[in-house]
Every structure is written in structure tokens, then in C-alpha cells.
Amino acid sequence: MQRGTEFSVMAGSTSLMNSRMSGSQEVLASLSWAAISSYPRPHMLIGRLGMGFTLRTALAILPPDARITVAELVPAVVD
């Protein structure tokens, strides 16, 4: 759903994710990176794309040689 510049991912009438509240997804990427940063050729798996906040943060903080895989089950989310 969209209202002005705000976007929400809904399951029926329940809001699952909102574009105004992305802090937890950003922290998830940061904590995950802290856990794997000492490994050679780090590889991060992000389960579910959602609104892309975790992926955006991971792309910003992981080094260029790191791999990121996003697993998404819903084709409409990827589109």
C-alpha cells in the first residue's frame, strides 16, 4: 500500500513493514556483518527482500569481495 511517500507491506489488514520504520532491518545487517567480518570471502544470506532495507545496508557496509544472496519466495516482491 502507498499513502503519499509512505509505503506499507500488508498481510490483509495487518501491517508487516513500513517505509518509515526501517531501523531494525538496518541493525540486522550490521549485526550480521559483525558476526562474519573476520571470515575470508564473507557471504551474507538475506531471507526475504521485504522493502530492501537490509539489502541496502548490507551493500553499503560489506566490502566489495563479499557475496550477498537474497532469497525471496514471492515474485511480486522481486518485481
PDB file as gemmi writes it, atoms N, CA and C in Angstrom:
CRYST1    1.000    1.000    1.000  90.00  90.00  90.00 P 1                      
ATOM      1  N   MET A   1       0.832  -1.173   0.000  1.00  0.00           N  
ATOM      2  CA  MET A   1       0.000   0.000   0.000  1.00  0.00           C  
ATOM      3  C   MET A   1       0.883   1.245   0.000  1.00  0.00           C  
ATOM      4  N   GLN A   2       0.341   2.322  -0.508  1.00  0.00           N  
ATOM      5  CA  GLN A   2       1.051   3.590  -0.510  1.00  0.00           C  
ATOM      6  C   GLN A   2       0.109   4.688  -0.043  1.00  0.00           C  
ATOM      7  N   ARG A   3       0.646   5.541   0.825  1.00  0.00           N  
ATOM      8  CA  ARG A   3      -0.070   6.739   1.248  1.00  0.00           C  
ATOM      9  C   ARG A   3       0.943   7.878   1.201  1.00  0.00           C  
ATOM     10  N   GLY A   4       0.820   8.734   0.187  1.00  0.00           N  
ATOM     11  CA  GLY A   4       1.812   9.795  -0.006  1.00  0.00           C  
ATOM     12  C   GLY A   4       3.161   9.187  -0.314  1.00  0.00           C  
ATOM     13  N   THR A   5       4.164   9.514   0.508  1.00  0.00           N  
ATOM     14  CA  THR A   5       5.504   8.965   0.311  1.00  0.00           C  
ATOM     15  C   THR A   5       5.767   7.755   1.196  1.00  0.00           C  
ATOM     16  N   GLU A   6       4.768   7.314   1.931  1.00  0.00           N  
ATOM     17  CA  GLU A   6       4.910   6.179   2.837  1.00  0.00           C  
ATOM     18  C   GLU A   6       4.398   4.897   2.172  1.00  0.00           C  
ATOM     19  N   PHE A   7       5.174   3.813   2.323  1.00  0.00           N  
ATOM     20  CA  PHE A   7       4.799   2.517   1.763  1.00  0.00           C  
ATOM     21  C   PHE A   7       4.660   1.512   2.896  1.00  0.00           C  
ATOM     22  N   SER A   8       3.704   0.596   2.764  1.00  0.00           N  
ATOM     23  CA  SER A   8       3.495  -0.464   3.746  1.00  0.00           C  
ATOM     24  C   SER A   8       3.336  -1.792   3.025  1.00  0.00           C  
ATOM     25  N   VAL A   9       3.938  -2.837   3.606  1.00  0.00           N  
ATOM     26  CA  VAL A   9       3.710  -4.199   3.149  1.00  0.00           C  
ATOM     27  C   VAL A   9       2.663  -4.771   4.090  1.00  0.00           C  
ATOM     28  N   MET A  10       1.567  -5.247   3.517  1.00  0.00           N  
ATOM     29  CA  MET A  10       0.425  -5.695   4.307  1.00  0.00           C  
ATOM     30  C   MET A  10       0.153  -7.182   4.093  1.00  0.00           C  
ATOM     31  N   ALA A  11      -0.389  -7.811   5.126  1.00  0.00           N  
ATOM     32  CA  ALA A  11      -0.962  -9.154   5.027  1.00  0.00           C  
ATOM     33  C   ALA A  11      -2.402  -8.991   5.482  1.00  0.00           C  
ATOM     34  N   GLY A  12      -3.284  -8.831   4.514  1.00  0.00           N  
ATOM     35  CA  GLY A  12      -4.666  -8.493   4.851  1.00  0.00           C  
ATOM     36  C   GLY A  12      -4.695  -7.097   5.444  1.00  0.00           C  
ATOM     37  N   SER A  13      -5.181  -6.975   6.659  1.00  0.00           N  
ATOM     38  CA  SER A  13      -5.229  -5.663   7.307  1.00  0.00           C  
ATOM     39  C   SER A  13      -4.071  -5.451   8.286  1.00  0.00           C  
ATOM     40  N   THR A  14      -3.149  -6.397   8.346  1.00  0.00           N  
ATOM     41  CA  THR A  14      -2.009  -6.309   9.263  1.00  0.00           C  
ATOM     42  C   THR A  14      -0.790  -5.742   8.543  1.00  0.00           C  
ATOM     43  N   SER A  15      -0.225  -4.676   9.092  1.00  0.00           N  
ATOM     44  CA  SER A  15       0.986  -4.080   8.528  1.00  0.00           C  
ATOM     45  C   SER A  15       2.198  -4.901   8.955  1.00  0.00           C  
ATOM     46  N   LEU A  16       2.961  -5.388   7.981  1.00  0.00           N  
ATOM     47  CA  LEU A  16       4.157  -6.178   8.265  1.00  0.00           C  
ATOM     48  C   LEU A  16       5.418  -5.323   8.270  1.00  0.00           C  
ATOM     49  N   MET A  17       5.444  -4.306   7.438  1.00  0.00           N  
ATOM     50  CA  MET A  17       6.629  -3.481   7.280  1.00  0.00           C  
ATOM     51  C   MET A  17       6.203  -2.120   6.766  1.00  0.00           C  
ATOM     52  N   ASN A  18       6.917  -1.085   7.210  1.00  0.00           N  
ATOM     53  CA  ASN A  18       6.576   0.267   6.811  1.00  0.00           C  
ATOM     54  C   ASN A  18       7.852   1.018   6.462  1.00  0.00           C  
ATOM     55  N   SER A  19       7.790   1.837   5.428  1.00  0.00           N  
ATOM     56  CA  SER A  19       8.980   2.557   4.970  1.00  0.00           C  
ATOM     57  C   SER A  19       9.464   3.609   5.973  1.00  0.00           C  
ATOM     58  N   ARG A  20       8.652   3.987   6.939  1.00  0.00           N  
ATOM     59  CA  ARG A  20       9.083   4.945   7.959  1.00  0.00           C  
ATOM     60  C   ARG A  20       9.882   4.290   9.074  1.00  0.00           C  
ATOM     61  N   MET A  21       9.773   2.972   9.214  1.00  0.00           N  
ATOM     62  CA  MET A  21      10.409   2.271  10.335  1.00  0.00           C  
ATOM     63  C   MET A  21      11.335   1.189   9.804  1.00  0.00           C  
ATOM     64  N   SER A  22      12.564   1.543   9.505  1.00  0.00           N  
ATOM     65  CA  SER A  22      13.496   0.592   8.898  1.00  0.00           C  
ATOM     66  C   SER A  22      14.690   0.288   9.787  1.00  0.00           C  
ATOM     67  N   GLY A  23      14.725   0.833  10.970  1.00  0.00           N  
ATOM     68  CA  GLY A  23      15.894   0.686  11.844  1.00  0.00           C  
ATOM     69  C   GLY A  23      16.245  -0.743  12.187  1.00  0.00           C  
ATOM     70  N   SER A  24      15.254  -1.576  12.457  1.00  0.00           N  
ATOM     71  CA  SER A  24      15.563  -2.952  12.856  1.00  0.00           C  
ATOM     72  C   SER A  24      16.199  -3.730  11.711  1.00  0.00           C  
ATOM     73  N   GLN A  25      15.768  -3.482  10.478  1.00  0.00           N  
ATOM     74  CA  GLN A  25      16.358  -4.165   9.325  1.00  0.00           C  
ATOM     75  C   GLN A  25      17.796  -3.713   9.108  1.00  0.00           C  
ATOM     76  N   GLU A  26      18.067  -2.433   9.335  1.00  0.00           N  
ATOM     77  CA  GLU A  26      19.425  -1.918   9.172  1.00  0.00           C  
ATOM     78  C   GLU A  26      20.348  -2.482  10.246  1.00  0.00           C  
ATOM     79  N   VAL A  27      19.863  -2.578  11.477  1.00  0.00           N  
ATOM     80  CA  VAL A  27      20.654  -3.161  12.561  1.00  0.00           C  
ATOM     81  C   VAL A  27      20.917  -4.637  12.290  1.00  0.00           C  
ATOM     82  N   LEU A  28      19.938  -5.336  11.731  1.00  0.00           N  
ATOM     83  CA  LEU A  28      20.121  -6.751  11.396  1.00  0.00           C  
ATOM     84  C   LEU A  28      21.315  -6.946  10.469  1.00  0.00           C  
ATOM     85  N   ALA A  29      21.426  -6.127   9.446  1.00  0.00           N  
ATOM     86  CA  ALA A  29      22.566  -6.230   8.520  1.00  0.00           C  
ATOM     87  C   ALA A  29      23.874  -5.912   9.236  1.00  0.00           C  
ATOM     88  N   SER A  30      23.870  -4.901  10.069  1.00  0.00           N  
ATOM     89  CA  SER A  30      25.091  -4.515  10.785  1.00  0.00           C  
ATOM     90  C   SER A  30      25.551  -5.608  11.750  1.00  0.00           C  
ATOM     91  N   LEU A  31      24.615  -6.179  12.510  1.00  0.00           N  
ATOM     92  CA  LEU A  31      24.974  -7.248  13.441  1.00  0.00           C  
ATOM     93  C   LEU A  31      25.445  -8.501  12.700  1.00  0.00           C  
ATOM     94  N   SER A  32      24.815  -8.799  11.587  1.00  0.00           N  
ATOM     95  CA  SER A  32      25.228  -9.953  10.784  1.00  0.00           C  
ATOM     96  C   SER A  32      26.631  -9.758  10.235  1.00  0.00           C  
ATOM     97  N   TRP A  33      26.917  -8.556   9.764  1.00  0.00           N  
ATOM     98  CA  TRP A  33      28.256  -8.262   9.255  1.00  0.00           C  
ATOM     99  C   TRP A  33      29.286  -8.387  10.367  1.00  0.00           C  
ATOM    100  N   ALA A  34      28.970  -7.912  11.554  1.00  0.00           N  
ATOM    101  CA  ALA A  34      29.905  -8.029  12.676  1.00  0.00           C  
ATOM    102  C   ALA A  34      30.227  -9.488  12.969  1.00  0.00           C  
ATOM    103  N   ALA A  35      29.246 -10.368  12.796  1.00  0.00           N  
ATOM    104  CA  ALA A  35      29.441 -11.791  13.081  1.00  0.00           C  
ATOM    105  C   ALA A  35      30.286 -12.501  12.030  1.00  0.00           C  
ATOM    106  N   ILE A  36      30.306 -12.017  10.789  1.00  0.00           N  
ATOM    107  CA  ILE A  36      31.032 -12.729   9.723  1.00  0.00           C  
ATOM    108  C   ILE A  36      32.226 -11.949   9.172  1.00  0.00           C  
ATOM    109  N   SER A  37      32.485 -10.782   9.711  1.00  0.00           N  
ATOM    110  CA  SER A  37      33.508  -9.902   9.123  1.00  0.00           C  
ATOM    111  C   SER A  37      34.916 -10.486   9.162  1.00  0.00           C  
ATOM    112  N   SER A  38      35.194 -11.397  10.079  1.00  0.00           N  
ATOM    113  CA  SER A  38      36.548 -11.961  10.165  1.00  0.00           C  
ATOM    114  C   SER A  38      36.765 -13.139   9.219  1.00  0.00           C  
ATOM    115  N   TYR A  39      35.723 -13.601   8.568  1.00  0.00           N  
ATOM    116  CA  TYR A  39      35.851 -14.737   7.658  1.00  0.00           C  
ATOM    117  C   TYR A  39      36.406 -14.285   6.302  1.00  0.00           C  
ATOM    118  N   PRO A  40      37.247 -15.123   5.700  1.00  0.00           N  
ATOM    119  CA  PRO A  40      37.673 -14.800   4.333  1.00  0.00           C  
ATOM    120  C   PRO A  40      36.488 -14.987   3.379  1.00  0.00           C  
ATOM    121  N   ARG A  41      36.395 -14.145   2.393  1.00  0.00           N  
ATOM    122  CA  ARG A  41      35.309 -14.193   1.404  1.00  0.00           C  
ATOM    123  C   ARG A  41      33.930 -14.325   2.070  1.00  0.00           C  
ATOM    124  N   PRO A  42      33.537 -13.351   2.900  1.00  0.00           N  
ATOM    125  CA  PRO A  42      32.258 -13.455   3.602  1.00  0.00           C  
ATOM    126  C   PRO A  42      31.071 -13.516   2.642  1.00  0.00           C  
ATOM    127  N   HIS A  43      30.038 -14.233   3.079  1.00  0.00           N  
ATOM    128  CA  HIS A  43      28.830 -14.420   2.277  1.00  0.00           C  
ATOM    129  C   HIS A  43      27.629 -14.248   3.210  1.00  0.00           C  
ATOM    130  N   MET A  44      26.790 -13.272   2.921  1.00  0.00           N  
ATOM    131  CA  MET A  44      25.608 -12.998   3.742  1.00  0.00           C  
ATOM    132  C   MET A  44      24.362 -13.447   2.992  1.00  0.00           C  
ATOM    133  N   LEU A  45      23.501 -14.179   3.693  1.00  0.00           N  
ATOM    134  CA  LEU A  45      22.209 -14.589   3.148  1.00  0.00           C  
ATOM    135  C   LEU A  45      21.141 -13.724   3.797  1.00  0.00           C  
ATOM    136  N   ILE A  46      20.331 -13.081   2.968  1.00  0.00           N  
ATOM    137  CA  ILE A  46      19.207 -12.290   3.450  1.00  0.00           C  
ATOM    138  C   ILE A  46      17.941 -13.017   3.040  1.00  0.00           C  
ATOM    139  N   GLY A  47      17.192 -13.464   4.040  1.00  0.00           N  
ATOM    140  CA  GLY A  47      15.949 -14.174   3.774  1.00  0.00           C  
ATOM    141  C   GLY A  47      14.795 -13.194   3.673  1.00  0.00           C  
ATOM    142  N   ARG A  48      14.217 -13.109   2.528  1.00  0.00           N  
ATOM    143  CA  ARG A  48      13.095 -12.220   2.204  1.00  0.00           C  
ATOM    144  C   ARG A  48      13.603 -10.805   1.932  1.00  0.00           C  
ATOM    145  N   LEU A  49      13.251 -10.298   0.789  1.00  0.00           N  
ATOM    146  CA  LEU A  49      13.682  -8.968   0.367  1.00  0.00           C  
ATOM    147  C   LEU A  49      12.954  -7.871   1.122  1.00  0.00           C  
ATOM    148  N   GLY A  50      11.665  -8.062   1.368  1.00  0.00           N  
ATOM    149  CA  GLY A  50      10.903  -7.025   2.060  1.00  0.00           C  
ATOM    150  C   GLY A  50      10.941  -5.725   1.271  1.00  0.00           C  
ATOM    151  N   MET A  51      11.303  -4.656   1.944  1.00  0.00           N  
ATOM    152  CA  MET A  51      11.391  -3.354   1.286  1.00  0.00           C  
ATOM    153  C   MET A  51      12.840  -3.023   0.918  1.00  0.00           C  
ATOM    154  N   GLY A  52      13.750  -3.952   1.140  1.00  0.00           N  
ATOM    155  CA  GLY A  52      15.128  -3.780   0.713  1.00  0.00           C  
ATOM    156  C   GLY A  52      16.038  -3.055   1.690  1.00  0.00           C  
ATOM    157  N   PHE A  53      15.562  -2.756   2.898  1.00  0.00           N  
ATOM    158  CA  PHE A  53      16.390  -2.005   3.847  1.00  0.00           C  
ATOM    159  C   PHE A  53      17.604  -2.802   4.309  1.00  0.00           C  
ATOM    160  N   THR A  54      17.430  -4.097   4.576  1.00  0.00           N  
ATOM    161  CA  THR A  54      18.561  -4.923   4.994  1.00  0.00           C  
ATOM    162  C   THR A  54      19.571  -5.042   3.864  1.00  0.00           C  
ATOM    163  N   LEU A  55      19.089  -5.264   2.653  1.00  0.00           N  
ATOM    164  CA  LEU A  55      19.982  -5.359   1.499  1.00  0.00           C  
ATOM    165  C   LEU A  55      20.718  -4.049   1.265  1.00  0.00           C  
ATOM    166  N   ARG A  56      20.023  -2.937   1.324  1.00  0.00           N  
ATOM    167  CA  ARG A  56      20.669  -1.632   1.106  1.00  0.00           C  
ATOM    168  C   ARG A  56      21.791  -1.407   2.117  1.00  0.00           C  
ATOM    169  N   THR A  57      21.536  -1.734   3.381  1.00  0.00           N  
ATOM    170  CA  THR A  57      22.563  -1.556   4.409  1.00  0.00           C  
ATOM    171  C   THR A  57      23.729  -2.504   4.182  1.00  0.00           C  
ATOM    172  N   ALA A  58      23.422  -3.769   3.850  1.00  0.00           N  
ATOM    173  CA  ALA A  58      24.489  -4.741   3.592  1.00  0.00           C  
ATOM    174  C   ALA A  58      25.372  -4.284   2.435  1.00  0.00           C  
ATOM    175  N   LEU A  59      24.766  -3.798   1.374  1.00  0.00           N  
ATOM    176  CA  LEU A  59      25.550  -3.313   0.230  1.00  0.00           C  
ATOM    177  C   LEU A  59      26.430  -2.135   0.614  1.00  0.00           C  
ATOM    178  N   ALA A  60      25.984  -1.344   1.554  1.00  0.00           N  
ATOM    179  CA  ALA A  60      26.752  -0.162   1.971  1.00  0.00           C  
ATOM    180  C   ALA A  60      27.917  -0.515   2.895  1.00  0.00           C  
ATOM    181  N   ILE A  61      27.785  -1.576   3.692  1.00  0.00           N  
ATOM    182  CA  ILE A  61      28.822  -1.843   4.698  1.00  0.00           C  
ATOM    183  C   ILE A  61      29.726  -3.027   4.386  1.00  0.00           C  
ATOM    184  N   LEU A  62      29.287  -3.951   3.550  1.00  0.00           N  
ATOM    185  CA  LEU A  62      30.143  -5.087   3.231  1.00  0.00           C  
ATOM    186  C   LEU A  62      31.198  -4.684   2.207  1.00  0.00           C  
ATOM    187  N   PRO A  63      32.376  -5.297   2.283  1.00  0.00           N  
ATOM    188  CA  PRO A  63      33.428  -4.970   1.315  1.00  0.00           C  
ATOM    189  C   PRO A  63      33.082  -5.511  -0.076  1.00  0.00           C  
ATOM    190  N   PRO A  64      33.754  -4.995  -1.097  1.00  0.00           N  
ATOM    191  CA  PRO A  64      33.437  -5.398  -2.475  1.00  0.00           C  
ATOM    192  C   PRO A  64      33.607  -6.893  -2.756  1.00  0.00           C  
ATOM    193  N   ASP A  65      34.466  -7.576  -2.003  1.00  0.00           N  
ATOM    194  CA  ASP A  65      34.679  -9.001  -2.263  1.00  0.00           C  
ATOM    195  C   ASP A  65      33.663  -9.895  -1.548  1.00  0.00           C  
ATOM    196  N   ALA A  66      32.779  -9.321  -0.749  1.00  0.00           N  
ATOM    197  CA  ALA A  66      31.754 -10.106  -0.061  1.00  0.00           C  
ATOM    198  C   ALA A  66      30.645 -10.477  -1.038  1.00  0.00           C  
ATOM    199  N   ARG A  67      29.981 -11.603  -0.751  1.00  0.00           N  
ATOM    200  CA  ARG A  67      28.821 -12.021  -1.544  1.00  0.00           C  
ATOM    201  C   ARG A  67      27.573 -11.818  -0.713  1.00  0.00           C  
ATOM    202  N   ILE A  68      26.505 -11.413  -1.382  1.00  0.00           N  
ATOM    203  CA  ILE A  68      25.202 -11.281  -0.737  1.00  0.00           C  
ATOM    204  C   ILE A  68      24.201 -12.051  -1.580  1.00  0.00           C  
ATOM    205  N   THR A  69      23.455 -12.945  -0.943  1.00  0.00           N  
ATOM    206  CA  THR A  69      22.387 -13.682  -1.606  1.00  0.00           C  
ATOM    207  C   THR A  69      21.079 -13.307  -0.942  1.00  0.00           C  
ATOM    208  N   VAL A  70      20.083 -12.962  -1.751  1.00  0.00           N  
ATOM    209  CA  VAL A  70      18.742 -12.661  -1.242  1.00  0.00           C  
ATOM    210  C   VAL A  70      17.811 -13.782  -1.684  1.00  0.00           C  
ATOM    211  N   ALA A  71      17.126 -14.403  -0.732  1.00  0.00           N  
ATOM    212  CA  ALA A  71      16.157 -15.447  -1.036  1.00  0.00           C  
ATOM    213  C   ALA A  71      14.759 -14.871  -0.825  1.00  0.00           C  
ATOM    214  N   GLU A  72      13.993 -14.819  -1.900  1.00  0.00           N  
ATOM    215  CA  GLU A  72      12.628 -14.278  -1.831  1.00  0.00           C  
ATOM    216  C   GLU A  72      11.678 -15.260  -2.493  1.00  0.00           C  
ATOM    217  N   LEU A  73      10.600 -15.619  -1.807  1.00  0.00           N  
ATOM    218  CA  LEU A  73       9.631 -16.583  -2.319  1.00  0.00           C  
ATOM    219  C   LEU A  73       8.529 -15.968  -3.151  1.00  0.00           C  
ATOM    220  N   VAL A  74       8.306 -14.669  -3.005  1.00  0.00           N  
ATOM    221  CA  VAL A  74       7.166 -14.020  -3.651  1.00  0.00           C  
ATOM    222  C   VAL A  74       7.648 -13.221  -4.863  1.00  0.00           C  
ATOM    223  N   PRO A  75       7.368 -13.696  -6.077  1.00  0.00           N  
ATOM    224  CA  PRO A  75       7.825 -12.998  -7.277  1.00  0.00           C  
ATOM    225  C   PRO A  75       7.375 -11.528  -7.350  1.00  0.00           C  
ATOM    226  N   ALA A  76       6.195 -11.211  -6.845  1.00  0.00           N  
ATOM    227  CA  ALA A  76       5.705  -9.826  -6.895  1.00  0.00           C  
ATOM    228  C   ALA A  76       6.596  -8.896  -6.080  1.00  0.00           C  
ATOM    229  N   VAL A  77       7.196  -9.387  -5.016  1.00  0.00           N  
ATOM    230  CA  VAL A  77       8.098  -8.556  -4.212  1.00  0.00           C  
ATOM    231  C   VAL A  77       9.361  -8.238  -5.018  1.00  0.00           C  
ATOM    232  N   VAL A  78       9.882  -9.222  -5.711  1.00  0.00           N  
ATOM    233  CA  VAL A  78      11.078  -9.017  -6.536  1.00  0.00           C  
ATOM    234  C   VAL A  78      10.777  -8.025  -7.668  1.00  0.00           C  
ATOM    235  N   ASP A  79       9.611  -8.189  -8.290  1.00  0.00           N  
ATOM    236  CA  ASP A  79       9.211  -7.275  -9.375  1.00  0.00           C  
ATOM    237  C   ASP A  79       9.112  -5.853  -8.860  1.00  0.00           C  
TER     238      ASP A  79                                                      
END                                                                             
